[in-house]
Structure formats: structure tokens, C-alpha cells
């Protein structure tokens, strides 16, 4: 199949330049972390990397029906010596697909005449929202309740069947690929040195052979218990990108029928894979927070009105690890405006949480590091241009890590169920909540001995400076929309100020009380489980002010970066190994 290039050669050269395309380097072939592993674990990593790359292949198809064909087209064009193909392939590999928003919220389309679909690769390309709703209403009125339930399930691919739709579980849709992954995981489980890790690999292998959500639940439950393992392997399943499924909450007739039949619409899961080596020193630091989780749970707003994963009077079902990354593939490795620093999984919609399973936080060391001299100079240049000079001494990029730890633990606090009714606003509100948990608990954790007063102030100032954006995001960018909402709210409350010259100042004393106030409002919205309430809350706070526009213009002058890519030399070597 032939395609036309979506970007000119000049634009491709600009976007692939070192100024515009950041590189995050995973472990190299001579990494001491790999060299120190026992041989069995080294060999197991080869199988896990191979499995991760098949996950990436599957996820590309979930992202767009054109991705694999376009990838093959580029590879053939590169053989012919086409420079456009070489440069386009760099961006395609970085963003893991044809479509992506860059960090200035511009939609990048690498193939001309293609349109980004709200249903991505989960739904037929020619299915409109209106037709989707009409078909579901018809099916519900014809009492095809279970068929509709499967269509609105997070793990199904939707196809046309006459004038209706049918759902195919992704394990069935990609059976041959999942079978290969299962074989690779079984081989790795025969080599890895940790019995608990091997049991998890075997459970996950079984889950890839049969389309049974309960098998995934058993694997997730085991994975969430892993703490003292040398290796990390994760299948990530998160649903921030499907914009089709969540529209059912906006159709009053359809929503009423779904409520009547007790059908909960859950957005489709993208798939990713993470392969790494657990860093003991980094993990020990992260685990210090675990003892404080009951205290945080006790201080959550309206805590008696909902069930949360962490409670003040029960065993904490949450493990935490810091990981040196070998491979990030599929959804977790897609560099689209940004790339994730950490994940708290499984999410609330996953079955494992209903059978007594816990959650697990995994932190990405190679993503968060900015150690080069050039990177440090750029950070200082940014501070000189946007942050009040009196606050420079409190900015410390290392403080992003404890803030992120607070954010990820924040996902385990607050309502653990009953928020799907917020529809397309659910993810925005949840990400906003996690940030406000991290900020609002700082005094509590300082008084309990986790942070010093200086560390608390550094976390606050670093958060405020790093929360400034280069452009107004779209509503599909949950992580960035929440930044705008917070900046607007904190400006309104007088906790932060951006003057006419685009200089940010922070009222330290107002930051935590403001975060606590916002958190209480967020929890109330989540408890409502009402899309109208969620929409009003987001729209009331998702306001791009004149101050933010001044700041964004300054940031664009300081940094030309538009996106990024990963470099995975050790993973590339392991992938090529014949074992």
C-alpha cells in the first residue's frame, strides 16, 4: 500500500533535529545493572524484550488500522534511499504511530489524507458517533444486553456485522501474536531466578491464550505482590486515549438504557510493555512512603463516604519499585508530548481489584533523569526567564520524584469505584486528584518526619515551575488539561502569580491550603459520578488565562522541543540474540 508523506522535508528535518526531538536513553549494552545480573536473569530479559515488541505490534493496530501498513511502506521507501522515509520513520518510531500531539498540542499526522479517528483502531474507521449511538440504542431495545456490554468493555475490538456491531476480545483478535508472547513468557519463567516473578509470568502467559478477563485478574493480582524481584516485566493496560466509548454518557436516551440495564461503559485499553531491572537503592527510598499511606488515607476529604484502595485500618495492598529501564514498548513507550514517569496499576476498572488484588507503583529512572550538562543549562535558562529570582534556591529538579511518588499514591486514595459516569472527564479529574493529593499532604508528611521544611518548600516551588505549559492543550490530553486547571485555580486563589513580564511567583503559605480546597472539590465531583457535574467542574477551571499565554510564549522561545524519542541499545541487542 502506498502513502503520501504528511510533513514536508523541511518540517521533518526540523522535528527530528536535536533541538526539537529529545532523546531519553534506556540502559546501554555495557550497563553495570545488566552486568551484575545472574546469567538466568540476563537470558530471561531477552525473551521479555521480544515479548514486549510483539505487544507494541498489537498496540499499533489498536491505535490505528493504518499503522502497520504505513510502517511497512516506510521500510520499503528507506530501502530505496528516500530521505523523507528515513526522517518520517524516526518520528513514527518515537510516537509509536502515525498520529500524535506534540508538546505544543499540535496534531502531527505523518501520512497525508488520513484522519485521526475518535475510536482509534478499536472501532471501524467509518463508524461515526451518531451511528454508534443509534446502533447501541437499537440493540438494547432488542434486548441484546450482553452484546452491548461486550462492546463497551475495555478489552474488545469492535467490528460490523450486518447493521449491528460485535465485540471481539483482543486475545481472540490477535490470537497468533498473543500465543507467541505466551511462549516467550514461559521460556523466560524457566530462566529467571525469582520464583514469584516466574509464577507471575506463567499466569500472564495463560491469560494470553484464552479470552478470559479473570485470567488477567489472577496475573494482575500476582504482579501487584511482587516486591523483591531482580527483574521487572509489566503489561500496561490504560484507557486514556479512546474517545469513542465515553461518548455514550453524553446521549441521554442511550445513557438511560445503559443505566436501566446496569451496563457500565469503560474506555478501551491501550497495551504497553515495560522491561527493566529493579534498582534496590531507589526502591528503598520509595518504600519509605509506604508506612505513611494509612495516615494519608485518614486525611482524605470525605473519607467516610467512599471505599478507597488504602484505608487507615487495613493491610496495605500496594508494592513499589524503582526500575532501570531496558525497554518501553507500545503505549508505555509512546513519546506523545511527553512520556510517563511512573505508573500505579492496575487501574480501578480492572477485575483484579474485585478479587482482593492490590496495586503496584513502578517508577522509571531513565525517564526522570536529566543529568547532562546541556540539560542542566537549559533548566537554568528556563528558571532565569520564568521564575522569581528569590525562589531559585528552592527549585530542585530532583524534587519532581517525591512529587511523582505522592501523585502515584494519590491514585490509590479517594473513591476506588463509581466514577465511570464522568465519561470523557473521568481521566482529567482523576489526574487532577492525584496531583492535589501529593500537594495537600505535604504538611502532614513533614510533621510525620518524611520531609524537612526545606524539602517541602522545594517540592512546592518545583511543582509550580514545572506545571507551566508551552500551549493550551486539547481535552484529550488529560495530564495537561489538569495542569491548566490547577494553574487557573491557584492563580484565582492567590497562591501563584504570573506578572505582565511572565515571571512566576509563589506564595508558599497558600499552596497547601489551596491544594486541599481543590482536592475536596474533586472528591465531591467524583462521588457525584455525574457527567454534567464533571463537565461543569472541568470547564469552570480549564481556562487559559492571559498570564498563561504570556508564560507560554516565553517558554516557546526558551525551548524548541516538540517531542522526544527513546534510545534502547541494550534492548536492541537482546532482541537480536538467538536463544
PyMOL commands that set and color helices and strands:
alter all, ss='L'
color gray80, all
select helices_A, chain A and resi 9-15+32-35+39-63+67-79+83-95+129-141+145-151+170-173+175-189+195-207+213-223+245-250+252-260+280-287+290-298+303-305+331-333+351-355+365-368+373-386+389-394+399-410+420-440+442-447+453-466+478-492+508-528+531-541+546-558+569-576
alter helices_A, ss='H'
color red, helices_A
select strands_A, chain A and resi 21-25+99-101+107-109+156-161+164-169+231-238+270-278+318-330+342-345+359-364+496-498+504-506+563-567
alter strands_A, ss='S'
color yellow, strands_A
deselect
rebuild
show_as cartoon
